[in-house]
């Protein structure tokens, strides 16, 4: 199922490492552009269209629909921070994006959030039908674990097993699925507490972000202190990311978001702005980002990409 292009991917990895030597000051835009290019190339090579073509086309349609690729980039960044290489982290980075894409396909279904657009394109079920969209999500989820298990190189087996378990925990009822259930149950309720809202988003959004951050370091055999600090960073940026999402749902346009704006209000969902207001929500997000950056203080320049990404979360417009 893997396309050719391994030579091209290896060349991209090599040129990326060379381009970063001696780079100062840190340029987040350049960093994100290079990493996105690497991730896009690896994702494109990861799934080939074979019989039955419809399901592979549906999987590729959403997987290659663009986006910030924040989760795979975080995985790559923390692997390097912990002394690992891009090569050892790319399969896990791809797996994380496959899992994230599955969650978006399923989240957009009429039985869930019922959205027609994602990343500026028609959602999967609008193009392929609800039945194929469900199966495309299922296919991506299963393939994510197969892909990282088969294609990861130069990683200790016990570390790879921990990463597999971490990703499974992040997507199961202990993570994304559990958060989605409480989110659906909470629609239309007028008495949703901050504790419930935090539960929804630390599981529905935060769990996979945390897995993205920590798994990269896990691949590189990071020690427990490093993993603990990265976990704190990840939890803070995960919640900040969702707070900013809630604000953008109110303040941004459909063109800026690439999806339908105002969906939370339509669905009568509890959001951080509905509890705190927009300005306080922004302040809380900024406070979380400051805490995330503080957790990385001991890593010095190795943490520059993660620090810049934390700032980017509160400054983004989509």
N, C-alpha and C positions, 0 to 999 in steps of 0.2 A: 504493500500500500504506500510505500515511500517513493516519492519522485526522485529523479536524479538530482543534480545541483549540489552535491556534497562539496565539490571543489570550490564552488562559488561561496558556499556558507563558510568554509574554512578560510577562504581569502578575506571574507568580511570580518571574521573574528581577528585575523592577524592584523589587518589594516586598522581595525578599531583599537587594538591594544597599542599599536605604534602611535596612533594619532593622539592618544591620551598622555603619552610620556611628556613630562615637563609642562603640561598645560596649566597655566595660571594667569589670571584668576579663574575660578570655576565658572564655566558657561553652561547653565542648565539647558538652554534651548539647543545648543549644539549636542550636548550629552543625550538629551531625549531624542533628538532627530537620529543620531547614530544608533542608539539602542532600538528605536522603533524600526529602523531599516533592517537591523539584524533580526529582530523578532518577526517582522513581516516575511522576510525571506525564509526563515525556519518554518513558520506556519504554512506558507505556501507549499513548501516541499514535504510537509508532514502528511498530507492527504491527497491521494490520487483518485481521479474519477474512474471507477470501474463498475462492472455490473453488480447490482442494479443501480444505474447511474443516478436516478432521481434522489436517492438518499445521500449519496456523496456530494451531489450538487447542492443539496439543501444544507448539509453540514458546512461546506466551503462557503456558501453564500453568507452565512452569518459570521463564521470564523474570520473571514477575510474582509469584513465590512468596515474595517478601520477602527477608530477609537484611540484612546490615549495609550493603551497597552501598559497601564500603570502597574498591574500585578506582576507580569513577567519582568518588567524593568526593575521593580523592587527586589525580586528574587536574584537577578543578576548582580545588582548593587551590593546586596548583603553577602553574597557568596564571595565577591572580591574583597569586601571589607574584612571578612574572616580569613583571608589568605587563599581562597580558592580561585578557580579560573572560570572564564565565560563558558568554555567548552563543557565543563562538568555541570553547569547550571542550565544550559539552553533547553534540554529535554523537559526539565521540571518547569521552566518558564513557559514553554509551549503548553504543557499539561494544565497549568494554572489558567491560561487564557481559554483553553478548551472548556474547562469547568465553568469559568465565568460566562462564556458564550452560551453554554447550556442554560445557565440560570436566567440569562436575558431572553432567550427563546421562550422558555417556559413562563417567565414573568409576564411576557407580552400577550400570552394567550387570553382569549375571552373569559376563561374560568378564573384567571388571576387578575392582572391589571388592565387587560383588554386595550392594548395600544396598537395603533396602525403604523407607527413609525419608530425607527430605532437608528441612531447614527445617521439621520437624514435619508434613510432608505425605508421602503416598505418592510414591515416585520416579516419574519419567516412564514408565519401562518397565512399572511396575506398573499404571499407568492406561491407557496407550495401546499397550502391547506393545513388545517389543524392537525390532521392525523400524521402527516409527514413531519410537521414541525415538532410534535411530541417525540417522534422517533429520531429526528435529527438531534434533539437535545439528549436523548438517551444514548445515541451512538457516540456523541462527543464525550459524554461523561465516562462511558466504559473505555473508550479509546484513550482518554487522557492517562489512565493508569497503565494501560498496556504500553503506551508510547514511552512514558518515563522509565518504566521497568526495563524495556528492551534497549533503549537508546542511551541511557546514562552510562558514562565511562569514567573511570578513575575515581570512583566514589566507593568507600567501604560499604560492604553489603548491609551491615547493621545500621549505618547512617541512612542509606537509601530506604530501608524498611521503615525507619522512623518517619521519613518524609512521606511515604505512601500512607502510613497511619495518620499522619497529621492532616494530609489533604482529605482523607476519608472522613475524619472527625469534623473538618471545617464545612463539609458539604452535607453531612447527614442531619438527623434530627437534633444532634448536639450542636449544630451550626446553622448553616443557611436554611435548611428545610424547617428546622424548629422556629427560626425567626420569621419565616414566611407564614407559617401556620398562625402564630400569634398576631402577625400583621393582618391577615385575612379576618381573624376573629375580632379584631379591634375596629374594623371599618364601621363607621356610623355611630360608634359609641362616644358619648360626651364626657365620660369620666376616666379617660386613659391617664394614668399617672406617669410621672417622669421615669419611675423605675421600669414600668412596662415598656415605655418608648425606648429607653436605653437597652432593655433586653432584646427588643425587636432588632435594633440596628447593630448591636454588638454581635448578634448572631447572623442576621440576614446579609449585612454588608461587611461588618468588621471581621468575622471569622476567616473569610477567605483572604482578606488583606493581611491579617496576622499570619496566616499560613504562608503567604507569599513572602513576607519579610523573613520569618524565622526559618523557613525551609531552605532558603539560599545559604544561610549561615550553617545550617545543619549539614548540608552537603559537604561543606568545607571543614567539618569536624570542629566547629566552634565549641569553646568551653561553656560551662553552665552560666558563668557571669555574663558573657557576651550574649547568650541566648536570652537571659533575663532582661538585659537592657534593651535588646531589640524587641522583645515582647512588649515592654512598656511603650516604646516608640510606636509600635504597630497599633496598639490599642488606642493610643491617643489620636493618631492620624486617621484611624478607621472611623472613630466617632466624629472627628472634625470633618471628614469627608462627607458624612451623611448630613451633618448640620448644614454644610454649604449646599449640598444637593437640595435640601428642603427650602433654603432661601432662594436658590436659583429657580426652583419650580414656581415661585411667586414672581420673581423679578426679571427673569430672562424670557426671551421670545422663543417660539418654536424653532426658528431658524438658528438661533444661538445654541439651543439645546440639542438639536437634531432629533427631537422627539416632541410629543405633545406637551405643551406647558400647561400648568394648572391642574394636572391630573390628581394631585393630592386633595385639593379642595373639592373637585368633582366627586371623588370617592369618599369624601368626609373622613379623611384620615387625620389622626393626630400627628402633628409635626412639631419640630422644635420652635418654629416661629409662632405656631398656634398656642404654645405654652409660654414662650418668653417674649415674643415679638421679634422683628427682624434685627434690630440693632443689638439686643442682648444676645441673640443667637450668634451673630457675627463675633461678638466679644467672647462668648464661650468657645467658639471654634478657634479663635486666636489664642486663647489661654491654653487649650489643648495642644496646639501646635508648639507653643513655647515649652510646655512640659515634654513633648516628644523630642524636641531638640536638646533639652537639658539632659535627657537620658543618654544622649550620644556624646557627652562632653569629653569622656576619657578616650575616645577614638581618634581625636585630632582630625587631620586632613582626610583620613580614610572615610570619614562620615560626611564629607562635603556633598556628595550626591543625595544622600538621604535628608540632610538638612535643607537643601534647596528644594527637594520634592515636598517636604513638609510645608514650606512657605508657599509653594505653588498651589497646594490644596486649597488654601484660603483665598488665594488671588485669582483662581481660575474663573472663567466666564461660562463654562459649559461642563 
